Amino acid sequence: TRQMAASGQMKRSSHSMDKSIILPPDEIFRNLENAKRFAIDIGGSLTKLAYYSTVQHKVAKVRSFDHTGKEAVDEPLYEISVQEEVTARLHFIKFENAYIETCLDFIKDHLVNTETKVIKATGGGAYKFKDLIEKKLQLKVDKEDEMSCLIKGCNFVLKNIPHEAFVYVKHADPEFRFQTTQPDIFPYLLVNIGSGVSIVKVESEDKFERIGGSSIGGGTFWGLGALLTNTKRFDELLQLASRGQHASVDMLVKDIYGGGYSCLGLTGDLIASSFGKSATEDREFSKADMAKSLLHMISNDIGQLACLYAKLHNLNRVYFGGFFIRGHPVTMHTITYSINFFTKGEVQALFLRHEGYLGAIGAFLKGAEEDNPNQYSWGENYAGSSGLMSVSPELYPMQRTRSGTFDMLEMDRLDRQLVNLPLLLDPSSYIPDTVDLTEDAMAREYWLSCFEEALDGVVSRAVASQPDLTDAKERAEKFSQKYQHKLKTLRQQPFAYGSLTVRSLLDTREHCLNEFNFPDPYSKIKQRENDWALKFFHKVVKSLESLNWEERQFSLVKGLLAGNVFDWGAKAVSDILVTDPDFGFEEAKQQLQERPWLIDTYNKWIERLKGPPHKCALFFVDNSGIDIILGVFPLVRELLCRGTEVILASNSGPALNDVTYSELQILTERIAAMDSVIQSGVQKEQLILVQSGSSSPCLDLRYVPEQNMQISNLSGHVCYVLLCYLSAGHKNKNVFFIKIRLDKGLATVVRERHTDLVIIEGMGRAIHTNFYAALCCESLKLAVIKNSWLADRFGGKIFSVVFKYEQPCK
């Protein structure tokens, strides 16, 4: 860490926390050497800084060996290399205004160069600090309209961050209930509670209108609270209110009528008059009680006003933000209570995880319009982002042990637009995750412990994947510390990054691995298993061809399930693979549960196969090695023979031992060289490969590529990749072409091919996610449960089989 203060201690006002500012430069203002396009939002007490940077990190690449003119029996199928790649990242940092001068000094000292000479600024403090900013950074301050920045930032987070919006339910478990991201975020009502209240109707990306407001807002609460309690700090005033009893000061309905007023629908504990008792009772009132009464009075007024405007404009999505909210449970509870009361539960009060950044995000976007950030999708980087409650030091002190009073959000550019899979029955109600760990305490404890116990194994594989790099062990230890810290945060605050799920735990681990340049810890394992499995492909195909039709269908399914056993993400399996090197395809078949399976609709599937062939099957594949080669490709071959086109969707980036798009291209090339059915399917474009848009063992069907990722050094909409191979037992070269459409992603291909069957394979994609996913076409979800706890939850045992064939409701 680096201490950033001239004397080691900043001069702070008497009511501020007395502490030095400690900034680990690798955690707070990161990548400043590549920073450009700054923006800043300065409020009454908090500064939010935004900047764009380019991040250089390692990526795992695979390249097929050239086997031309020589036998390739014992050579690896492909070579693995780790290369440097540059990607775009957005940084948003929040800190107290008292730190602004020191932070600007730090930025000035570490900023190497920037493409712009202007910094976009918004917020009430932008004018106050204009001269200081220009002097320190040598950038011209360009002021932007506060409200338009707020709306632009709000649109951005709602579109790009899953589980951005939540409702708050005090004393519930969980208190934070995150909302499913809607395909269309418009229209909505934004109630921004700063010193006063602004109520804005947002109809589209660029169309919004301030339709109302009030002078009774956060400033009113702060000002009157200071007069009533002599408490000058806003956070201290809220803390005081959280300990108070408003009924000691407020006059309730029962105080007037002796009980409820049932004919008017009024309960006895309803507030009849805010501060009503202070006029009639001759006694001292506690500061906490007065603060609580004041908070209720302000919140009820704002809530009623918001409800009236929502009803007037026929809007049912109402988001609350601003300094008054700022993630404080006590303010969120009072606003929620007010909204529920005045709308009789018809409208929910929605809050935003990152509402404090909206102005800075909007100001940044205005300064970056020439790059058109909205043409891309952006993903939250869990490794570089603080949790939800990190802005409330008094309420959640453990969250802030590493970064002092700083709060961070980082987002990585995905280089492609992501859209809903067109085959979802109802995208607005689709929830990918089977279990929400924020709601299930027993499951949460199990999975957090499971990931903690697996950490040493991940570290050892990360080091082993980079044997030639001397710093691998040191980086792996830093990864371990970072991920352990994330797990500790999630134990204390399961809601820190939205709904906690197995998927989010896996994604957080992948983000942390990438942060320390371990792009593919399982690359060597995948390479070895792919090479081994290819040697048995012919034998498996010949064995299948010797069976009659019904026997072959069952053998194909059993082979696919056996292949799915080979999952290095499952500890029970990885232990077997480490201790028993002879464990193979046939041994895996013997481990499978006998029929009837745990979930078994196989008979229904067979009856369907006796009918006309499907037009096109979209197949989300899982693991490398035996799974993809001996399990998936024989089934693909059968579908092609039936006259069904096949789209194989694999991960865009690595995760565990899942097969990636680049690896699948090489495997398909080699299998096509060995098998005429696969070769014909490739040549006639009846078998095509696409990227799923995911770098996770799980699958979120809300985010699939509409277009393929940009590929450098290639132009035009169609390119042909020449694939050369040796026929089995011959020296001559056979040549054919695989057509890759660079402009078409998964969503587009699915529509064009009239896909009528989706196959989802694996525990991550078909159990942890999508188990309940409703599709508008036929679907087949199948997996082997390789975790004894999860099997017990489903009422089975380890290696139980899930075979779930579903037809859409007519």
C-alpha positions in Angstrom: 0.0 0.0 0.0 0.9 3.6 -0.4 0.2 6.4 2.0 -1.0 9.4 0.2 -0.7 12.5 2.4 2.0 15.0 2.6 2.5 14.5 6.3 0.9 11.1 6.5 -2.3 12.7 8.0 -4.8 14.9 6.2 -6.3 17.9 7.9 -9.9 17.1 8.4 -12.8 19.1 9.8 -13.5 18.4 13.5 -16.6 16.4 12.7 -14.9 14.1 10.2 -13.2 10.8 10.9 -9.7 11.3 11.9 -7.7 8.9 9.7 -5.0 9.0 7.1 -5.9 8.2 3.5 -4.4 4.8 2.5 -4.6 4.1 -1.1 -3.4 0.8 -2.5 -2.6 2.0 -6.0 -3.3 -1.5 -7.4 -6.8 -1.5 -6.0 -8.1 2.1 -6.2 -7.0 4.3 -9.1 -6.0 1.4 -11.3 -4.5 1.6 -14.9 -4.0 5.4 -14.6 -1.1 5.1 -17.0 -3.6 4.2 -19.7 -6.4 6.5 -18.6 -8.3 8.9 -20.8 -11.7 10.6 -21.0 -12.2 11.7 -17.4 -15.5 12.8 -15.8 -16.3 13.9 -12.3 -19.5 14.3 -10.3 -19.1 16.4 -7.1 -21.9 16.4 -4.6 -22.3 18.0 -1.2 -20.1 15.4 0.5 -19.0 12.8 -2.1 -16.9 13.0 -5.2 -17.4 10.4 -8.0 -14.6 10.1 -10.5 -14.9 8.2 -13.8 -12.4 7.4 -16.4 -11.8 5.0 -19.3 -8.6 2.9 -19.5 -7.1 0.2 -21.7 -6.1 -2.9 -19.7 -3.4 -5.2 -20.9 -3.9 -8.8 -19.7 -3.0 -12.3 -20.7 -5.3 -14.5 -22.7 -4.9 -18.2 -23.6 -4.7 -18.9 -27.3 -4.7 -22.3 -29.1 -3.4 -22.9 -32.6 -3.5 -26.1 -34.6 -0.2 -27.7 -35.4 0.6 -28.1 -39.1 0.6 -31.9 -39.6 1.1 -31.6 -43.4 3.2 -34.3 -44.9 3.8 -36.3 -41.7 2.1 -38.6 -39.3 0.7 -37.0 -36.2 0.0 -40.0 -34.0 1.8 -38.8 -30.9 1.9 -35.1 -31.4 -0.5 -32.9 -29.5 -3.6 -31.7 -31.5 -2.8 -28.1 -30.9 -0.4 -25.8 -29.1 -1.2 -23.4 -26.3 0.2 -20.0 -25.9 -0.4 -17.1 -23.5 -0.6 -13.8 -25.3 -1.1 -10.2 -24.3 -4.5 -8.6 -25.2 -5.8 -5.1 -24.7 -9.3 -4.5 -23.6 -11.4 -1.5 -22.5 -12.4 -0.9 -18.9 -14.5 1.8 -17.2 -13.5 2.9 -13.7 -15.8 4.6 -11.2 -14.5 5.7 -7.8 -16.4 7.3 -5.0 -14.8 9.1 -2.0 -15.4 11.9 0.4 -14.9 15.5 -0.7 -12.4 16.0 2.0 -10.0 13.7 0.1 -10.4 15.5 -3.3 -7.1 17.5 -3.3 -5.0 14.5 -2.3 -6.7 12.3 -4.8 -6.1 14.8 -7.6 -2.4 15.0 -6.6 -2.2 11.2 -6.8 -3.8 11.2 -10.2 -1.5 13.9 -11.5 1.6 12.0 -10.2 0.5 8.7 -11.9 -1.2 9.9 -15.0 1.2 9.3 -17.9 -0.9 10.7 -20.8 -4.4 11.2 -21.8 -6.0 11.7 -25.2 -8.3 14.5 -24.0 -7.6 17.9 -22.5 -11.1 18.2 -21.1 -12.8 16.7 -18.0 -16.6 16.5 -18.0 -18.0 17.7 -14.7 -21.4 17.6 -13.1 -23.0 18.0 -9.6 -23.4 20.9 -7.3 -19.7 21.0 -6.4 -18.4 21.1 -10.0 -18.2 24.9 -10.0 -16.8 25.1 -6.4 -13.8 22.8 -7.3 -13.4 23.9 -10.9 -10.2 25.9 -10.4 -8.7 23.2 -8.2 -9.3 20.5 -10.8 -8.0 22.6 -13.7 -4.9 23.5 -11.7 -4.1 20.0 -10.5 -4.9 18.0 -13.7 -4.3 20.6 -16.3 -7.6 19.7 -17.9 -10.3 22.1 -18.8 -13.5 21.6 -16.8 -16.6 21.2 -19.1 -19.8 21.4 -17.0 -22.6 19.1 -18.0 -26.3 19.3 -17.0 -26.8 17.3 -13.8 -30.2 15.9 -14.7 -29.3 14.7 -18.1 -26.2 13.0 -16.7 -28.3 11.3 -14.1 -30.7 9.9 -16.6 -27.9 8.8 -19.0 -26.1 7.0 -16.1 -29.4 5.4 -14.9 -30.1 4.0 -18.4 -26.6 2.6 -18.7 -26.6 0.6 -15.4 -30.1 -0.7 -16.0 -29.1 -2.1 -19.4 -25.7 -3.5 -18.5 -25.7 -4.7 -14.9 -27.9 -7.7 -13.9 -29.5 -7.4 -10.6 -29.0 -3.6 -10.5 -32.4 -2.9 -9.2 -33.8 -4.2 -5.9 -36.6 -3.8 -3.4 -35.8 -3.5 0.3 -37.8 -5.5 2.9 -36.7 -4.8 6.4 -36.3 -7.8 8.8 -36.9 -10.2 5.9 -34.4 -12.8 4.9 -33.0 -11.6 2.6 -33.6 -7.9 3.1 -32.4 -7.1 -0.5 -34.5 -8.7 -3.3 -33.0 -8.1 -6.7 -35.2 -7.7 -9.8 -34.8 -9.5 -13.1 -33.3 -7.3 -15.8 -36.1 -6.3 -18.1 -35.5 -6.5 -21.9 -37.0 -3.0 -22.2 -36.2 -0.6 -19.4 -38.5 2.2 -20.6 -40.6 3.9 -19.4 -39.9 4.5 -15.8 -40.1 7.2 -13.1 -36.9 8.3 -11.4 -37.3 10.1 -8.0 -34.0 11.8 -7.2 -33.8 12.9 -3.6 -31.0 15.3 -3.0 -31.5 18.5 -1.1 -34.9 18.7 -2.7 -36.8 16.2 -4.8 -36.9 15.9 -8.6 -39.3 13.6 -10.3 -38.4 12.6 -13.8 -40.3 10.6 -16.4 -37.9 8.7 -18.7 -39.4 7.4 -22.0 -36.3 6.5 -24.0 -32.6 6.9 -24.2 -32.8 10.6 -25.0 -36.3 11.5 -24.1 -37.1 12.5 -20.5 -39.0 15.2 -18.7 -39.0 16.6 -15.2 -42.7 16.3 -14.4 -42.6 17.4 -10.7 -40.7 17.8 -7.5 -40.6 19.2 -4.0 -38.6 21.5 -1.9 -39.0 19.0 1.0 -36.2 16.5 0.6 -32.9 15.4 2.0 -31.8 18.9 2.8 -35.0 19.4 4.8 -34.3 16.3 6.8 -30.7 17.3 7.3 -31.5 21.0 8.2 -34.4 20.4 10.5 -32.6 17.4 12.0 -29.6 19.6 12.8 -31.9 22.2 14.5 -33.7 19.5 16.5 -30.8 17.4 17.6 -27.6 19.5 17.1 -26.3 16.7 15.0 -24.5 18.1 12.0 -23.5 15.0 10.0 -26.0 13.4 7.7 -24.9 9.8 8.4 -24.9 10.4 12.2 -28.5 11.8 11.9 -29.6 8.7 10.1 -27.9 6.5 12.8 -29.8 8.5 15.4 -33.1 8.0 13.6 -32.5 4.2 13.3 -32.4 4.0 17.2 -35.5 6.2 17.7 -39.2 5.4 18.3 -41.3 7.8 16.2 -44.5 6.9 18.2 -43.1 8.8 21.1 -43.3 12.0 19.1 -45.9 11.4 16.4 -49.6 11.3 17.1 -51.1 8.0 15.9 -54.7 7.2 14.9 -55.2 5.3 18.1 -54.1 8.3 20.2 -57.1 10.2 18.7 -59.7 7.5 18.4 -58.5 4.9 21.0 -57.9 2.4 18.3 -58.2 2.0 14.6 -60.7 3.8 12.3 -62.0 0.7 10.5 -64.7 2.4 8.4 -62.0 4.6 6.8 -59.5 1.7 6.6 -57.1 3.3 9.1 -55.1 1.1 11.5 -54.4 2.3 15.0 -50.6 2.6 14.5 -50.9 4.8 11.5 -49.4 8.3 11.9 -52.2 10.9 12.2 -50.0 13.9 12.9 -46.2 14.1 12.5 -44.8 15.6 15.7 -48.3 15.9 17.0 -47.5 14.9 20.6 -44.8 17.5 20.9 -47.6 20.2 21.0 -49.7 18.5 23.7 -47.2 16.8 26.0 -45.1 18.8 28.4 -41.9 16.8 28.4 -38.5 16.4 26.8 -38.3 14.3 23.7 -35.2 12.2 22.9 -33.1 13.3 19.9 -33.4 9.8 18.5 -37.2 9.9 18.6 -37.4 13.3 17.0 -35.0 12.2 14.2 -37.1 9.1 13.5 -40.3 11.2 13.4 -38.7 13.6 11.0 -37.5 10.8 8.8 -41.0 9.4 8.6 -42.5 12.7 7.9 -40.1 13.5 5.0 -40.3 9.9 3.6 -44.1 9.8 3.7 -44.3 13.1 1.9 -41.9 12.0 -0.9 -43.6 8.6 -1.2 -47.1 10.0 -1.6 -45.8 12.5 -4.2 -44.1 9.7 -6.1 -47.2 7.6 -6.1 -49.4 10.4 -7.4 -47.1 11.1 -10.3 -46.7 7.4 -11.1 -50.5 7.0 -11.2 -51.0 10.2 -13.2 -48.5 9.0 -15.8 -49.5 5.3 -15.7 -46.0 4.1 -14.6 -45.3 1.1 -12.4 -41.5 1.2 -12.3 -40.4 3.8 -9.8 -36.6 4.1 -9.0 -35.4 6.1 -6.0 -31.9 7.6 -5.8 -29.9 10.5 -4.6 -28.0 11.5 -1.5 -31.0 10.9 0.8 -31.1 7.2 -0.2 -27.4 6.3 -0.7 -27.9 2.6 0.4 -29.0 3.4 3.9 -31.4 0.7 5.2 -33.3 3.2 7.3 -34.2 5.5 4.4 -34.9 2.7 2.1 -37.3 1.2 4.6 -39.2 4.4 5.2 -39.6 5.1 1.5 -40.7 1.5 0.9 -43.3 1.6 3.6 -44.7 4.8 2.2 -44.9 3.5 -1.3 -46.6 0.3 -0.2 -49.1 2.2 1.9 -50.1 4.8 -0.7 -50.4 2.3 -3.6 -51.7 -0.6 -1.5 -48.8 -2.7 -2.8 -49.4 -2.1 -6.5 -46.1 -0.3 -7.0 -42.8 -1.3 -5.6 -40.1 1.1 -4.5 -37.0 0.2 -6.5 -33.5 1.1 -5.5 -30.2 0.8 -7.5 -27.0 -0.8 -6.4 -24.9 1.9 -8.1 -27.2 4.9 -7.8 -24.3 7.0 -6.3 -22.4 6.7 -9.6 -25.2 7.7 -12.0 -24.1 11.3 -12.5 -20.5 10.4 -13.0 -21.4 7.6 -15.5 -23.6 10.0 -17.4 -21.0 12.7 -17.6 -18.4 10.2 -18.8 -20.8 8.9 -21.5 -21.3 12.5 -22.7 -17.6 12.9 -23.1 -17.1 9.6 -24.8 -19.9 9.9 -27.4 -17.4 9.7 -30.3 -16.6 6.1 -29.2 -20.3 5.3 -28.8 -20.0 3.1 -25.6 -23.6 2.1 -26.1 -22.8 0.1 -29.2 -21.2 -2.4 -26.8 -22.3 -4.4 -23.8 -20.4 -3.9 -20.6 -20.1 -6.3 -17.7 -19.4 -5.6 -14.0 -15.9 -6.8 -13.0 -16.5 -8.4 -9.5 -12.7 -8.5 -8.8 -12.4 -4.7 -9.0 -15.8 -3.6 -7.5 -16.9 -2.9 -4.0 -20.0 -4.5 -2.5 -23.4 -2.9 -2.2 -23.0 -1.6 1.4 -19.4 -0.4 1.3 -20.7 3.2 1.4 -22.1 2.8 4.9 -19.0 2.6 7.2 -21.0 2.8 10.5 -23.4 0.1 9.4 -21.0 -2.3 7.7 -17.4 -1.6 9.0 -16.0 -5.0 7.9 -16.5 -4.2 4.2 -14.1 -1.3 4.4 -11.0 -2.8 5.9 -9.0 -2.8 2.7 -9.9 0.5 0.9 -10.7 2.9 3.7 -13.4 5.3 2.6 -13.3 4.4 -1.0 -15.9 2.6 -3.1 -15.3 1.2 -6.6 -17.1 0.0 -9.6 -15.3 -1.4 -12.7 -16.9 -2.5 -15.9 -15.2 -4.4 -18.8 -16.2 -4.0 -22.4 -17.5 -7.2 -23.9 -16.9 -6.1 -27.5 -20.3 -7.3 -28.7 -23.9 -6.5 -28.2 -25.6 -9.1 -26.1 -29.4 -9.8 -26.4 -31.9 -12.3 -25.2 -31.9 -15.8 -26.7 -34.9 -15.5 -29.2 -36.1 -18.9 -28.0 -37.0 -17.8 -24.5 -40.7 -18.1 -23.9 -40.9 -15.0 -21.8 -37.6 -13.0 -21.4 -39.1 -10.7 -18.8 -39.8 -13.6 -16.4 -36.7 -15.7 -17.2 -34.5 -16.3 -14.2 -31.3 -18.3 -15.1 -30.4 -19.4 -11.6 -32.1 -22.4 -10.0 -31.3 -21.4 -6.4 -30.9 -17.9 -4.9 -28.3 -18.3 -2.2 -29.3 -15.0 -0.6 -32.6 -16.6 0.2 -31.4 -20.1 1.2 -29.0 -19.8 4.2 -28.2 -23.6 4.3 -27.3 -23.7 0.6 -25.4 -20.5 0.9 -23.2 -21.8 3.7 -22.6 -25.1 1.9 -21.5 -23.4 -1.4 -19.4 -20.8 0.2 -17.6 -23.5 2.1 -17.3 -25.6 -1.0 -15.6 -22.8 -2.9 -13.3 -22.1 0.0 -12.2 -25.7 0.1 -11.6 -25.8 -3.6 -9.4 -22.8 -3.6 -6.1 -24.6 -3.0 -6.8 -26.9 -6.0 -7.5 -23.9 -8.2 -4.3 -22.2 -7.1 -2.2 -25.3 -7.8 -3.7 -25.7 -11.3 -3.2 -22.0 -12.0 0.5 -22.3 -11.2 0.8 -25.6 -13.2 -0.7 -23.9 -16.2 2.2 -21.5 -16.4 5.3 -23.6 -15.6 7.7 -21.2 -17.5 6.7 -18.1 -15.6 8.7 -17.5 -12.4 6.1 -15.1 -10.9 3.2 -17.6 -11.3 3.3 -18.7 -7.7 3.3 -15.2 -6.3 0.4 -14.1 -8.6 -1.5 -17.3 -7.6 -1.2 -16.3 -3.9 -2.5 -12.9 -4.7 -5.4 -14.4 -6.5 -6.1 -16.6 -3.5 -6.1 -13.6 -1.1 -8.4 -11.6 -3.4 -10.9 -14.4 -3.8 -10.9 -15.3 -0.1 -11.7 -11.6 0.6 -14.6 -11.8 -1.8 -15.9 -14.9 -0.1 -15.5 -13.3 3.3 -17.5 -10.3 2.1 -20.3 -12.5 0.8 -20.5 -14.4 4.1 -21.2 -11.1 5.8 -23.3 -9.5 3.0 -24.7 -12.2 0.6 -26.4 -9.4 -1.3 -23.1 -7.4 -1.9 -23.0 -8.0 -5.7 -26.7 -8.8 -6.3 -28.4 -12.1 -5.9 -25.8 -14.6 -4.7 -25.8 -17.8 -6.8 -23.4 -20.6 -7.7 -23.1 -18.8 -11.1 -22.0 -15.5 -9.5 -19.5 -17.4 -7.2 -18.0 -19.0 -10.3 -17.9 -15.7 -12.3 -16.3 -13.9 -9.4 -13.6 -16.6 -9.3 -13.0 -16.3 -13.0 -12.7 -12.5 -12.7 -10.2 -12.8 -9.9 -8.1 -15.4 -11.9 -8.1 -13.0 -14.9 -7.1 -10.1 -12.7 -3.8 -11.9 -11.9 -3.2 -13.2 -15.4 -4.4 -16.8 -15.1 -6.7 -16.9 -18.2 -7.0 -20.6 -18.4 -5.7 -22.7 -15.5 -7.1 -25.9 -17.1 -5.5 -25.4 -20.5 -3.0 -28.3 -20.2 -5.6 -30.7 -18.8 -7.9 -29.9 -21.7 -5.2 -30.4 -24.2 -4.2 -33.8 -22.8 -7.8 -35.0 -22.6 -8.7 -33.9 -26.1 -5.7 -35.7 -27.5 -6.6 -38.9 -25.6 -10.3 -38.9 -26.5 -9.7 -38.4 -30.2 -7.9 -41.8 -30.3 -11.2 -43.5 -29.4 -13.6 -41.6 -31.6 -13.6 -44.2 -34.4 -14.1 -47.1 -31.9 -17.1 -45.4 -30.3 -18.7 -44.6 -33.7 -18.3 -48.1 -35.0 -19.7 -49.5 -31.8 -22.8 -47.3 -32.2 -23.3 -48.3 -35.8 -23.5 -52.0 -34.9 -26.6 -51.4 -32.8 -30.2 -51.3 -33.8 -32.0 -48.0 -33.8 -33.5 -48.1 -30.2 -30.3 -49.5 -28.7 -28.3 -46.8 -30.5 -30.5 -44.0 -29.1 -30.0 -45.2 -25.6 -26.3 -45.7 -26.0 -25.9 -42.2 -27.5 -27.6 -40.7 -24.4 -25.7 -42.9 -22.0 -22.4 -41.9 -23.8 -23.3 -38.2 -23.5 -24.1 -38.6 -19.8 -20.8 -40.6 -19.2 -18.9 -37.9 -21.0 -20.4 -35.3 -18.7 -18.9 -37.1 -15.7 -15.5 -35.7 -16.7 -15.8 -32.3 -15.0 -12.8 -30.9 -13.1 -15.1 -28.4 -11.4 -16.7 -31.2 -9.4 -14.4 -32.2 -6.4 -15.8 -35.8 -6.3 -14.7 -36.3 -10.0 -11.4 -34.4 -9.8 -10.4 -36.6 -6.9 -11.1 -39.7 -9.0 -9.2 -38.3 -12.0 -6.2 -37.4 -9.9 -6.0 -40.7 -8.0 -7.1 -43.1 -10.8 -5.4 -42.3 -14.1 -7.2 -45.4 -15.7 -10.6 -44.0 -15.1 -12.1 -43.6 -18.6 -15.3 -43.6 -20.7 -16.4 -47.1 -19.9 -15.7 -46.6 -16.2 -17.8 -43.5 -16.2 -20.7 -45.4 -17.8 -20.6 -47.8 -14.9 -20.8 -45.0 -12.4 -24.1 -43.7 -13.8 -27.4 -44.3 -12.0 -29.5 -47.1 -13.5 -32.9 -46.2 -14.9 -35.3 -45.0 -13.8 -33.2 -41.9 -13.4 -33.7 -39.1 -10.9 -35.5 -37.1 -13.5 -36.4 -39.4 -16.4 -38.4 -38.4 -19.5 -36.4 -40.6 -21.8 -39.4 -42.5 -23.1 -41.0 -39.3 -24.1 -37.9 -38.3 -26.0 -37.7 -41.6 -27.8 -41.4 -41.3 -28.9 -40.5 -37.8 -30.3 -37.6 -39.2 -32.2 -39.9 -41.6 -34.0 -41.6 -38.6 -35.5 -40.3 -36.1 -38.1 -36.7 -34.8 -37.6 -36.1 -31.4 -36.0 -35.2 -28.6 -38.4 -32.3 -27.3 -36.3 -30.9 -28.2 -32.9 -29.0 -25.6 -30.8 -26.6 -27.5 -28.5 -24.9 -25.8 -25.6 -21.9 -28.0 -24.9 -19.9 -28.4 -21.7 -16.5 -30.0 -21.1 -13.5 -30.7 -23.2 -12.1 -34.2 -23.8 -14.3 -37.2 -23.5 -17.4 -35.1 -23.0 -17.3 -33.2 -26.3 -15.5 -35.8 -28.4 -17.0 -39.2 -27.3 -20.3 -37.8 -25.9 -21.4 -34.8 -27.9 -20.1 -35.5 -31.4 -21.7 -39.0 -31.8 -25.1 -37.4 -30.9 -24.4 -34.6 -33.3 -23.6 -37.2 -36.0 -26.9 -38.9 -35.3 -28.9 -35.7 -35.6 -27.1 -34.9 -38.9 -28.0 -38.3 -40.2 -31.7 -37.6 -39.3 -31.6 -34.4 -41.4 -31.4 -32.0 -38.5 -29.0 -29.1 -38.7 -26.9 -28.5 -35.6 -25.5 -25.4 -34.0 -22.8 -26.1 -31.5 -22.6 -23.2 -29.0 -19.4 -23.2 -26.8 -17.9 -20.7 -24.4 -16.3 -17.6 -25.8 -13.7 -17.7 -23.1 -12.3 -20.4 -20.8 -13.9 -21.5 -17.5 -12.8 -24.7 -15.7 -12.3 -27.5 -18.3 -15.1 -26.3 -20.5 -14.4 -26.4 -24.2 -13.9 -23.0 -25.8 -14.9 -21.8 -29.2 -11.3 -21.8 -30.5 -10.7 -25.3 -29.2 -13.9 -26.5 -30.7 -12.9 -25.2 -34.1 -9.8 -27.4 -34.0 -11.6 -30.4 -32.7 -14.2 -30.1 -35.4 -11.5 -29.9 -38.0 -9.9 -33.1 -36.8 -13.1 -35.0 -36.3 -14.3 -34.0 -39.8 -11.0 -35.4 -41.1 -11.9 -38.7 -39.5 -15.6 -39.0 -40.2 -17.5 -38.4 -43.5 -20.8 -37.5 -41.7 -19.2 -34.6 -39.8 -17.2 -33.6 -42.8 -20.4 -33.4 -45.0 -22.2 -31.5 -42.3 -19.4 -28.9 -42.1 -19.1 -28.6 -45.9 -22.9 -28.2 -46.4 -23.2 -25.8 -43.5 -25.5 -28.2 -41.7 -23.1 -28.1 -38.7 -21.9 -24.7 -37.6 -20.1 -23.4 -34.6 -21.0 -20.3 -32.6 -19.9 -18.6 -29.4 -22.3 -18.6 -26.5 -21.0 -15.2 -25.3 -20.1 -16.7 -22.0 -16.9 -17.4 -20.1 -18.6 -19.3 -17.3 -19.6 -22.9 -16.5 -23.1 -21.6 -16.1 -25.4 -20.1 -18.8 -27.5 -17.0 -18.8 -29.7 -17.0 -21.8 -30.4 -13.3 -21.5 -27.0 -12.5 -22.8 -26.0 -14.1 -26.0 -24.2 -12.5 -29.0 -26.4 -10.9 -31.7 -23.2 -10.5 -33.7 -19.9 -12.2 -33.5 -17.0 -10.6 -31.7 -14.9 -8.4 -33.8 -12.0 -10.2 -35.4 -8.9 -8.2 -36.3 -7.2 -8.4 -39.7 -10.3 -9.9 -41.4 -12.7 -8.0 -43.5 -16.1 -8.6 -45.2 -19.1 -10.5 -43.9 -17.9 -14.0 -44.9 -14.4 -15.5 -44.7 -13.3 -18.9 -45.6 -10.9 -20.8 -43.3 -9.0 -23.4 -45.1 -8.6 -26.6 -43.1 -6.0 -29.1 -44.3 -5.9 -32.6 -42.8 -4.7 -36.1 -43.4 -7.2 -38.9 -44.1 -6.7 -41.8 -41.8 -3.9 -44.0 -43.2 -3.1 -41.8 -46.2 -0.3 -39.3 -46.9 -2.2 -37.1 -49.4 -3.9 -33.9 -48.3 -7.7 -33.5 -48.4 -9.0 -30.0 -48.5 -12.3 -28.5 -47.6 -13.7 -25.3 -46.2 -15.6 -24.2 -43.1 -17.6 -21.1 -43.6 -17.5 -18.7 -40.7 -19.9 -15.7 -40.8 -18.2 -13.0 -39.0 -21.3 -10.7 -38.8 -23.6 -13.3 -37.3 -23.8 -14.3 -33.7 -25.8 -17.0 -31.9 -29.1 -15.0 -31.7 -29.1 -14.3 -35.4 -28.2 -17.8 -36.5 -30.9 -19.3 -34.2 -33.5 -17.1 -36.0 -32.3 -17.8 -39.5 -32.1 -21.6 -39.0 -35.6 -21.8 -37.5 -34.3 -23.6 -34.5 -36.9 -26.0 -32.9 -34.7 -27.9 -30.4 -32.4 -26.7 -27.6 -30.1 -29.2 -25.9 -28.4 -27.9 -22.7 -25.8 -30.2 -21.2 -24.0 -30.2 -17.9 -24.5 -29.5 -14.2 -23.6 -25.8 -14.5 -25.8 -25.0 -17.6 -28.7 -27.4 -16.9 -28.9 -27.7 -13.1 -27.4 -24.6 -11.5 -28.9 -22.6 -14.3 -31.8 -23.1 -16.7 -33.3 -26.0 -14.9 -36.7 -24.2 -14.8 -36.1 -22.1 -18.0 -39.2 -22.1 -20.2 -38.5 -22.1 -24.0 -40.8 -21.6 -26.9 -39.4 -24.8 -28.6 -38.6 -28.3 -27.5 -35.7 -28.6 -25.0 -33.6 -31.3 -23.6 -31.7 -30.7 -20.4 -29.4 -33.4 -19.2 -26.6 -33.7 -16.7 -25.0 -36.0 -14.2 -25.1 -34.7 -10.6 -21.5 -34.9 -9.4 -22.0 -33.2 -6.0 -23.4 -35.3 -3.2 -25.0 -32.3 -1.4 -26.8 -31.2 -4.5 -27.9 -34.7 -5.3 -29.4 -35.0 -1.8 -31.2 -31.7 -2.4 -32.8 -33.2 -5.5 -33.6 -36.4 -3.6 -30.9 -38.6 -5.2 -27.3 -39.7 -4.8 -24.0 -38.8 -6.4 -23.9 -39.6 -10.2 -27.7 -39.4 -10.3 -29.0 -38.6 -13.8 -31.2 -35.7 -14.9 -32.8 -36.2 -18.3 -35.5 -33.6 -18.8 -37.2 -33.4 -22.2 -39.8 -30.7 -22.4 -42.2 -29.6 -25.1 -43.5 -26.0 -25.2 -47.0 -25.3 -23.9 -49.4 -24.8 -26.8 
